[in-house]
Amino acid sequence: MSSAQTNNQYFSPSEMMAEAEKFALSKAKKSSGLTLSLAVMAGAFIGLAFLFYITVTTGSADAGWGLSRLAGGIAFSMGLILIVICGGELFTSSVLTSISWANKQITFTKMVTTWAKVYIGNFMGAMLLLLIVSAAGLYQLDGGQWGLNALNIAQHKLHHTQVQAFALGILCNLLVCLAIWLTFSSANAMTKAAMTILPVAMFVSSGFEHCVANMFMVPLGIVIQNIAPESFWQAINATPSQYADLNITQFVTANLIPVTLGNIVGGAGLVGLANWSIYRRPELKATNVASITTTTNIMTVKENTMNSTIIIKDIMNTNPITLTAETLTPVAVDTLLDHHLSSAPVCDVEGRLVGIFSAHDVMVDLWCQDYIPTMDQKVVDLMSRDVVAIDASDKLVDVAEYLCIDKDQLYPTTSMGIATRFSTLSLEERAKSMKVSKPRILPVLENGQFVGVVTREDVLASLRSVYGERMTVIQERATA
């Protein structure tokens, strides 16, 4: 597919669900350092967006309440646009990892741990920006009216009851996560950015509560209330005592805790799990494919001198690319191509092995269909159930032999031990001349559970040591 086609591609709701699953799982798979760094960046982006909001709404009393807030909401959407395009980790969108938990791709502990890391990173980013803004003295803009606007916004956020703050948090993240969900409809960056504007403008202009935005906004009010000089208060005709309720205790108990809980319910529940229930859960129930729990019995037929203590568990890939039975065929093919694979294990929602999907299956099907693919075809329609799986405790030497030696060709005998073919070739000559067709990728099971894969390349890499140390080859330039 060309880049032009990719940029103009729009996805259907079911395809958006698949994109959401990739989005959710990618968040859970990031390293702690990367997650924290991206979260700090996202916290600063949201703080910058609130600075924009304050600037736009300062001195706009004559413009009308609704129009002023609409302008501020559109300005605030800059924060989510920066996060979507630049790849920041925002707590309120990270709660969509509830989809990966529902798919049983991650544990509940992993999900909550991911949320915690992003939450902490967002707070650090907000505090870093707050330090810079305070040093810059932005609160004195427009004769102090900018700071007065910030104080009033921060104070208003602390005057909700806890139930109101919780409900406003639900409404806020319902819209934020819907904005994120809309970005799954296109691969075009400009389209993604445009998709976020109206949902964000609505939640901001309607006064819904966003925990990360509040991490910056309310502390900004607290800082202004504590460090602003007397000249500032005289300019705005107010006193610090009028904003005495701007303190950390009131902020945490009356706003941050209930808003955070509301954001989780609105994003993880009303968007993530709701869409999962609509698009994925019925498919998972409908796909009744028994898991594969038995392994192929692999036994060596030859004594060898190589170290036989290395087992498959020592060399297998424990985090392989896998597919689900309900994945659409073109999406599965793209996954193979993107990761330079010729096949991949197919797992159910419990992570159990149910089959193998390969390029061979696809090409045979296309040939049979005269290269006109079946509409809405899924992996379950093409995958092979005849899977060669090995045990994690199998020895490396036994698996190596299995991949290259066909015992029936090497020893052509009946079950009674009667030879079916005679040859004058030696054992080694027969081994080198035989044609063997074995899988390039072998799923690995441990106690019947899928735990990883081993490829021919993995086996070869483990056998490399028999040749000794790696040699450095110096290329000599030919002389005339």
Buried (B, 14 or more C-beta within 10 A) or exposed (E): EEEEEEEEBEBEEBBBBBBBBBBBBEBBBBEEEEBBBBBBBBBBBBBBBBBBBBBBBBBBEEEEEEEBBBBBBBBBBBBBBBBBBEEBBBBBBBBBBBBBBBBBBBEEEBBEBBBEBBBBBBBBBBBBBBEEBBEEBBBBBBEBBBBBBBBEBBBEBBEBEBEBBBBBBBBBBBBBBBBBBBBBBBBBEEBBBBBBBBBBBBBBBBBBBBBBBBBBBBBBBBBBBEEBEEEBBEBBEBEBEEBEBBBEEBBEEBBBBBBBBBBBBBBBBBBBBBBBEEBBBEBBEEBEBEBBEEBEEBEBEEEEEEEEEBBBBEBBBEEBBBBBBBBBBEBBBEBBEEEEBEBBBBBBBEBBBBBBBBBEBBEEBBEEEEEEEEEEBBBBEBBBEEBBBBBBEBBBBBBBBBBBBBEEBBBBEEEEEEEEEEEEEEEEEBBEEEEEEEBEBBBBBBEBBBBBBBBBEBBEEBBEEEEEEEEEEEEEEEEE
